[in-house]
Amino acid sequence: MNPYTRVQRLVAQRRGEGRAALLPLLAALIVVPLAQPLLAQVEGAAAVEALTTRLAWLVAGWMVLHAYDLIVRGADRPILDLHPIQPVALLEALVRRALLGRLWLPLGVALATSPLALAEGPAVWGGLVAVVLSAYVGGVGAGFAVSLGGVWAAYSPRLAGLLALLAGSAPKMQTSLIYAPGAGLFVVGAATALAASGVRAALLGWSAGWLWLGMPAALGVAGLVLARRLAPAWYVRATALLTEIDTAHAGAVSAEEARAVYLDWLARGWPELLRALRQGWRARRLWVTGAWGLGGIGALGAWGEAGPATAMTWGSAAVLLYGLLPGRLAAGDPPWLDLALGVRPAEVAAARAAASAAYGLGVVLPIGLALLLRHGLASALPVVGGLGGALILGVGLGAGLSSRLGSRAQVAYAPLGLILLVLTWRGFSP
């Protein structure tokens, strides 16, 4: 058996990850009666395509970012890189961990949308579930491929000029890692959109459309094959690349600028918030940049004719995702840290909630601006208010759980966040 797989199984057993995965599935069952009135409004092939596309995009995007986190910023890297490792065997173990560890995500979507089978027929629901599962595999494959491909690109002399052009004031070698998740999201997102359009075509009578459902999965398999070829040469070199990036930052900025973090001006007189912002900027920077990326996607949807509804659907899912961040911040701290620093857990939880909300505004602001310019103030205000309220509820719940459960708050938040999402959608449905 793969030695890395055996180790990950032992760790998962000790953490109770198998039992914890049942919570999101239980939440999906609870969501079924709440979601039924919303799903009853999904009538016609066009509405099915829209719902399928959005749900599959969320699943694929989650898995691209998860794969990036495992391969680039995984907690195992600083430990394993000190020893001679087997990169291909490690990659295979990480792929297995990604596919099985988050399997509750597509299964939860399937359970939550099961009323479609009665309302629109088994073929409609089956097509939606098939696209979501295909996007799940596609997101994993694309995530691993672009993460290792980003390391290759950073060292490629043929791409040096392009990376220097895109880098701006940032270190050139960092550019490929910054754009890697976005590239994966774009490629798998396009394949997912084609798969959803295949469902629509099949429902309208073109039976060959069912074959399109496998496009994201085929892309994911191709991505895994590519990642397997890249792993021997580039997995270990990612550590050297990260070290070069940190060194370049240290040499490019002054001592005062090196201490500066994103939004640190919000923390004047609030040391706990400054601590949370520093931790987020230095250890969870993908959550900062990712918010503006999610907001940009939401802004594109807000510009259409059904802008307010589309923006609320996409934006509420994106902002509620930030309820996971307090738990991610808690996972980066040893359990004795608050006691050693002499701070109260409630103050730390409030600071984590404030930092997560500040990052989540990167989702809300682009969507609000697009609605204001395209549909006017009367359409923008309710959506911005709704997204802001959902963001505050999500990060507040996540922070409260993190103060009680520490890193396990992420698992506890997932089902509760899903229920919040459905309630938000129902509150803004016509």
C-alpha positions as CSV (number, residue, x, y, z in Angstrom):
1,M,0.0,0.0,0.0
2,N,1.1,3.6,-0.7
3,P,2.9,4.6,2.6
4,Y,1.5,8.2,2.4
5,T,-2.0,6.9,2.1
6,R,-1.6,4.7,5.2
7,V,-0.4,7.8,7.2
8,Q,-3.3,9.9,6.0
9,R,-5.7,7.2,6.9
10,L,-4.3,7.0,10.5
11,V,-4.5,10.8,10.8
12,A,-8.1,10.9,9.5
13,Q,-9.1,8.1,12.0
14,R,-7.6,10.0,14.9
15,R,-9.3,13.2,13.9
16,G,-12.6,11.5,13.3
17,E,-12.9,12.9,9.8
18,G,-15.0,10.0,8.6
19,R,-17.7,10.6,11.2
20,A,-17.5,14.4,10.7
21,A,-18.3,14.0,7.0
22,L,-21.7,12.7,8.0
23,L,-22.7,16.2,9.3
24,P,-22.9,17.9,5.9
25,L,-25.0,15.0,4.6
26,L,-27.3,15.3,7.5
27,A,-27.6,19.0,6.8
28,A,-28.4,18.3,3.2
29,L,-31.3,16.1,4.4
30,I,-32.5,19.0,6.6
31,V,-32.2,21.3,3.7
32,V,-34.5,19.2,1.4
33,P,-37.8,20.6,2.8
34,L,-36.4,24.1,2.9
35,A,-35.1,23.9,-0.7
36,Q,-38.3,22.3,-2.1
37,P,-40.2,25.6,-2.7
38,L,-37.1,27.1,-4.5
39,L,-36.6,24.0,-6.7
40,A,-40.3,24.1,-7.6
41,Q,-39.5,27.4,-9.5
42,V,-36.9,25.6,-11.7
43,E,-39.0,25.0,-14.8
44,G,-37.8,24.4,-18.3
45,A,-34.4,23.4,-19.8
46,A,-32.9,26.9,-19.5
47,A,-33.6,27.1,-15.8
48,V,-32.2,23.6,-15.2
49,E,-29.0,24.6,-17.1
50,A,-28.6,27.8,-15.0
51,L,-29.0,25.9,-11.7
52,T,-26.7,23.1,-12.8
53,T,-24.0,25.5,-14.0
54,R,-24.0,27.5,-10.7
55,L,-23.9,24.5,-8.4
56,A,-21.2,22.7,-10.5
57,W,-19.1,25.9,-10.6
58,L,-19.2,26.1,-6.8
59,V,-18.2,22.5,-6.4
60,A,-15.5,22.8,-9.0
61,G,-14.1,26.0,-7.6
62,W,-14.0,24.5,-4.1
63,M,-12.0,21.5,-5.3
64,V,-9.5,23.6,-7.4
65,L,-8.7,25.7,-4.3
66,H,-8.6,22.6,-2.1
67,A,-6.1,20.9,-4.5
68,Y,-4.0,24.1,-4.6
69,D,-3.9,24.2,-0.8
70,L,-2.8,20.6,-0.6
71,I,-0.1,20.8,-3.2
72,V,1.4,24.3,-2.5
73,R,0.6,25.2,1.1
74,G,-0.1,21.9,2.6
75,A,0.8,21.3,6.3
76,D,2.8,18.2,5.3
77,R,5.2,20.1,3.0
78,P,7.5,21.7,5.6
79,I,7.9,18.3,7.3
80,L,8.3,16.0,4.4
81,D,10.6,18.2,2.4
82,L,13.3,17.7,4.9
83,H,13.5,14.0,3.8
84,P,13.9,12.1,0.6
85,I,10.3,11.6,-0.6
86,Q,8.5,9.8,-3.4
87,P,6.7,12.7,-5.2
88,V,4.5,10.5,-7.4
89,A,3.4,8.3,-4.5
90,L,2.7,11.4,-2.4
91,L,0.7,13.0,-5.2
92,E,-1.4,9.9,-5.5
93,A,-2.1,10.0,-1.8
94,L,-3.1,13.7,-2.0
95,V,-5.4,13.0,-4.9
96,R,-7.0,10.2,-3.0
97,R,-7.4,12.5,0.0
98,A,-8.9,15.2,-2.1
99,L,-11.4,12.9,-3.9
100,L,-12.6,10.9,-0.8
101,G,-12.2,13.6,1.8
102,R,-14.6,16.0,0.1
103,L,-17.0,13.4,-1.4
104,W,-19.7,14.7,0.9
105,L,-19.8,17.9,-1.2
106,P,-21.3,16.5,-4.4
107,L,-23.3,13.9,-2.4
108,G,-24.8,16.8,-0.3
109,V,-25.7,18.7,-3.5
110,A,-27.4,15.6,-4.8
111,L,-29.4,15.1,-1.6
112,A,-30.4,18.8,-1.3
113,T,-31.6,18.9,-4.9
114,S,-33.4,15.6,-4.8
115,P,-36.9,17.2,-5.0
116,L,-36.1,18.0,-8.6
117,A,-36.5,14.3,-9.3
118,L,-40.2,14.5,-8.4
119,A,-40.9,18.0,-9.7
120,E,-39.1,17.8,-13.1
121,G,-38.4,14.1,-13.5
122,P,-35.5,11.7,-12.7
123,A,-33.6,12.7,-16.0
124,V,-33.4,16.4,-14.9
125,W,-32.1,15.6,-11.4
126,G,-29.8,12.8,-12.7
127,G,-28.3,15.2,-15.3
128,L,-27.6,17.9,-12.6
129,V,-26.0,15.3,-10.3
130,A,-23.9,13.9,-13.1
131,V,-22.6,17.4,-14.0
132,V,-21.8,18.2,-10.4
133,L,-19.9,14.9,-10.0
134,S,-18.1,15.5,-13.2
135,A,-17.1,19.0,-12.1
136,Y,-15.9,17.6,-8.8
137,V,-13.4,15.3,-10.6
138,G,-12.5,18.1,-13.0
139,G,-11.8,20.5,-10.2
140,V,-9.5,18.1,-8.5
141,G,-7.6,17.2,-11.6
142,A,-7.3,20.9,-12.8
143,G,-6.3,22.0,-9.3
144,F,-3.4,19.6,-9.1
145,A,-2.3,20.2,-12.7
146,V,-2.2,24.0,-12.5
147,S,-0.6,24.0,-9.1
148,L,2.4,22.0,-10.3
149,G,2.3,23.7,-13.6
150,G,2.6,27.0,-11.8
151,V,5.9,25.9,-10.3
152,W,7.1,24.8,-13.8
153,A,6.0,28.1,-15.3
154,A,7.9,30.1,-12.6
155,Y,11.2,28.4,-13.7
156,S,10.5,28.4,-17.4
157,P,12.8,30.7,-19.4
158,R,10.3,30.9,-22.2
159,L,7.6,32.4,-19.9
160,A,9.9,34.7,-18.0
161,G,9.0,37.8,-20.1
162,L,5.2,37.2,-19.8
163,L,5.5,36.6,-16.0
164,A,7.6,39.8,-15.6
165,L,4.9,41.7,-17.6
166,L,2.1,40.3,-15.3
167,A,4.0,40.6,-12.1
168,G,4.0,44.4,-11.6
169,S,5.6,45.2,-8.3
170,A,5.3,41.6,-7.0
171,P,8.2,39.1,-7.4
172,K,8.1,37.6,-10.9
173,M,8.3,34.0,-9.6
174,Q,5.2,34.5,-7.5
175,T,3.0,35.5,-10.5
176,S,2.5,31.9,-11.8
177,L,1.3,30.8,-8.4
178,I,-1.1,33.7,-8.1
179,Y,-2.7,33.0,-11.4
180,A,-2.6,29.2,-11.1
181,P,-6.0,28.8,-9.3
182,G,-7.6,31.3,-11.6
183,A,-6.4,29.3,-14.7
184,G,-7.8,26.1,-13.2
185,L,-11.1,27.7,-12.4
186,F,-11.4,29.2,-15.9
187,V,-10.6,25.9,-17.7
188,V,-12.8,23.6,-15.6
189,G,-15.5,26.3,-15.5
190,A,-15.7,26.5,-19.2
191,A,-15.9,22.7,-19.4
192,T,-18.6,22.7,-16.8
193,A,-20.7,25.3,-18.7
194,L,-20.5,23.1,-21.8
195,A,-21.6,20.1,-19.7
196,A,-24.6,22.0,-18.4
197,S,-25.5,23.1,-21.9
198,G,-25.4,19.5,-22.8
199,V,-28.0,18.7,-20.2
200,R,-30.2,21.4,-21.7
201,A,-29.8,20.1,-25.2
202,A,-30.5,16.6,-24.1
203,L,-33.7,17.7,-22.4
204,L,-34.8,19.4,-25.6
205,G,-34.4,16.2,-27.5
206,W,-30.7,16.0,-28.6
207,S,-29.6,12.8,-27.0
208,A,-25.9,13.3,-27.8
209,G,-26.0,16.1,-25.2
210,W,-25.7,13.5,-22.5
211,L,-22.2,12.7,-23.7
212,W,-21.1,16.3,-22.8
213,L,-21.6,15.6,-19.1
214,G,-18.2,13.9,-19.0
215,M,-16.3,16.9,-20.3
216,P,-15.2,18.2,-16.9
217,A,-14.3,14.7,-15.6
218,A,-12.3,14.0,-18.8
219,L,-10.5,17.3,-18.2
220,G,-9.8,16.3,-14.6
221,V,-8.4,12.9,-15.6
222,A,-6.1,14.6,-18.2
223,G,-5.1,17.1,-15.5
224,L,-4.1,14.2,-13.1
225,V,-2.1,12.5,-15.8
226,L,-0.3,15.8,-16.4
227,A,0.2,16.4,-12.7
228,R,1.7,12.9,-12.4
229,R,4.3,13.7,-15.0
230,L,5.1,17.0,-13.4
231,A,5.4,15.8,-9.8
232,P,8.9,14.2,-9.9
233,A,10.6,17.3,-11.2
234,W,8.4,20.1,-9.6
235,Y,6.8,19.0,-6.4
236,V,9.9,19.4,-4.3
237,R,11.0,22.5,-6.1
238,A,7.8,24.3,-5.0
239,T,9.4,24.6,-1.6
240,A,12.4,26.3,-3.1
241,L,10.1,28.6,-5.1
242,L,8.2,29.6,-1.9
243,T,11.5,30.3,-0.2
244,E,12.6,32.5,-3.1
245,I,9.3,34.4,-3.0
246,D,9.6,35.1,0.7
247,T,13.3,36.2,0.2
248,A,12.3,38.5,-2.7
249,H,9.6,40.1,-0.6
250,A,12.0,40.6,2.3
251,G,14.6,42.3,0.0
252,A,12.1,44.4,-1.9
253,V,10.4,46.2,1.0
254,S,11.5,48.1,4.0
255,A,11.2,46.8,7.6
256,E,8.1,48.9,8.2
257,E,6.5,47.7,4.9
258,A,7.3,44.1,5.7
259,R,5.2,44.4,8.9
260,A,2.3,45.9,6.9
261,V,-0.6,43.6,6.1
262,Y,-3.8,44.0,4.0
263,L,-6.4,46.2,5.8
264,D,-4.2,46.7,8.9
265,W,-5.5,50.2,9.3
266,L,-8.8,48.7,10.6
267,A,-7.0,47.3,13.6
268,R,-5.9,50.5,15.3
269,G,-6.4,50.0,19.0
270,W,-7.5,46.4,18.5
271,P,-4.4,44.1,18.8
272,E,-6.5,40.9,18.4
273,L,-7.7,42.1,15.0
274,L,-4.2,42.9,13.9
275,R,-3.1,39.4,14.9
276,A,-6.0,37.9,12.8
277,L,-5.2,40.1,9.8
278,R,-1.5,39.3,10.0
279,Q,-2.3,35.6,10.1
280,G,-4.8,35.8,7.2
281,W,-2.4,37.8,5.0
282,R,0.6,35.7,5.7
283,A,-0.9,32.2,6.0
284,R,-4.3,32.4,4.2
285,R,-3.6,34.9,1.5
286,L,-5.6,32.9,-1.0
287,W,-8.8,33.9,0.9
288,V,-7.9,37.6,0.4
289,T,-7.3,37.4,-3.4
290,G,-10.0,34.8,-3.9
291,A,-12.7,37.1,-2.5
292,W,-12.0,39.6,-5.3
293,G,-12.0,36.8,-7.9
294,L,-15.4,35.5,-6.6
295,G,-16.7,39.1,-6.6
296,G,-15.5,39.5,-10.2
297,I,-17.4,36.4,-11.3
298,G,-20.5,37.7,-9.4
299,A,-20.2,41.1,-11.1
300,L,-20.3,39.4,-14.5
301,G,-23.5,37.7,-13.5
302,A,-24.9,40.9,-12.0
303,W,-24.5,42.7,-15.4
304,G,-27.1,40.5,-17.1
305,E,-30.8,41.0,-17.4
306,A,-31.5,38.9,-14.4
307,G,-28.7,40.6,-12.5
308,P,-30.1,41.0,-9.0
309,A,-31.3,37.4,-8.8
310,T,-28.1,36.0,-10.2
311,A,-25.9,38.2,-8.0
312,M,-27.8,37.2,-4.9
313,T,-27.6,33.5,-5.8
314,W,-23.9,33.5,-6.5
315,G,-22.9,36.2,-4.0
316,S,-24.6,34.6,-1.0
317,A,-22.9,31.3,-1.6
318,A,-19.5,33.1,-1.9
319,V,-19.9,35.2,1.2
320,L,-21.1,32.3,3.4
321,L,-18.0,30.4,2.3
322,Y,-16.1,32.9,4.4
323,G,-17.7,31.5,7.5
324,L,-15.1,28.8,7.2
325,L,-12.2,31.2,7.5
326,P,-12.4,31.7,11.3
327,G,-11.9,27.9,11.7
328,R,-9.0,28.0,9.2
329,L,-7.4,30.8,11.4
330,A,-8.0,28.7,14.5
331,A,-6.4,25.7,12.9
332,G,-3.2,27.7,12.5
333,D,-2.9,28.4,16.2
334,P,-1.7,26.0,18.9
335,P,-4.4,25.5,21.6
336,W,-2.2,27.1,24.3
337,L,-1.6,30.4,22.4
338,D,-4.4,32.5,23.8
339,L,-3.5,31.5,27.3
340,A,0.2,32.3,26.7
341,L,-0.7,35.7,25.2
342,G,-3.1,36.5,28.0
343,V,-6.1,37.2,25.8
344,R,-9.7,36.2,26.1
345,P,-11.1,33.6,23.6
346,A,-14.2,35.8,23.0
347,E,-12.0,38.7,21.9
348,V,-10.0,36.4,19.6
349,A,-13.2,35.0,18.1
350,A,-14.6,38.5,17.5
351,A,-11.4,39.5,15.8
352,R,-11.5,36.5,13.5
353,A,-15.0,37.3,12.6
354,A,-14.1,40.9,11.8
355,A,-11.1,39.9,9.7
356,S,-13.2,37.3,7.8
357,A,-15.9,39.9,7.1
358,A,-13.3,42.4,5.9
359,Y,-12.0,39.8,3.4
360,G,-15.5,38.8,2.4
361,L,-16.3,42.4,1.4
362,G,-14.1,41.7,-1.7
363,V,-17.1,39.6,-2.9
364,V,-19.8,42.2,-2.1
365,L,-18.2,45.4,-3.5
366,P,-17.7,44.3,-7.1
367,I,-21.2,42.9,-7.2
368,G,-22.7,46.0,-5.7
369,L,-20.9,48.3,-8.2
370,A,-22.0,46.2,-11.2
371,L,-25.6,46.3,-10.0
372,L,-25.5,50.0,-9.4
373,L,-24.1,50.8,-12.8
374,R,-26.3,48.4,-14.7
375,H,-29.6,48.3,-12.8
376,G,-29.6,51.3,-10.6
377,L,-29.6,52.0,-6.8
378,A,-33.0,50.5,-6.2
379,S,-31.8,47.1,-7.4
380,A,-28.3,47.3,-5.8
381,L,-29.3,48.2,-2.3
382,P,-31.4,45.1,-1.4
383,V,-28.8,42.8,-2.8
384,V,-25.8,44.5,-1.1
385,G,-27.8,44.6,2.2
386,G,-28.7,40.9,1.8
387,L,-25.1,39.9,1.0
388,G,-23.7,42.0,3.9
389,G,-26.2,40.4,6.3
390,A,-25.4,36.9,5.1
391,L,-21.6,37.7,5.4
392,I,-22.1,38.9,9.0
393,L,-24.2,35.8,10.0
394,G,-21.7,33.4,8.4
395,V,-18.5,34.8,9.9
396,G,-20.2,35.3,13.3
397,L,-21.4,31.7,13.3
398,G,-18.0,30.4,12.1
399,A,-16.1,32.5,14.8
400,G,-18.4,31.3,17.6
401,L,-17.8,27.7,16.5
402,S,-14.0,28.3,16.3
403,S,-13.9,29.6,19.9
404,R,-15.6,26.4,21.1
405,L,-14.2,23.8,18.7
406,G,-11.0,25.2,17.3
407,S,-10.0,23.7,14.0
408,R,-13.0,21.4,14.1
409,A,-15.2,24.4,13.6
410,Q,-14.9,24.0,9.8
411,V,-16.6,20.7,9.8
412,A,-19.4,21.9,12.1
413,Y,-19.9,25.1,10.1
414,A,-20.4,23.3,6.7
415,P,-23.9,21.9,7.4
416,L,-25.0,25.1,9.3
417,G,-23.7,27.3,6.5
418,L,-25.6,25.3,3.9
419,I,-28.8,25.8,5.9
420,L,-28.1,29.5,6.1
421,L,-27.6,29.6,2.3
422,V,-30.9,28.0,1.6
423,L,-32.7,30.3,4.0
424,T,-31.0,33.3,2.3
425,W,-32.1,32.1,-1.1
426,R,-35.7,31.6,0.1
427,G,-35.7,35.1,1.7
428,F,-34.8,36.7,-1.6
429,S,-36.8,34.5,-3.9
430,P,-39.8,36.1,-5.7
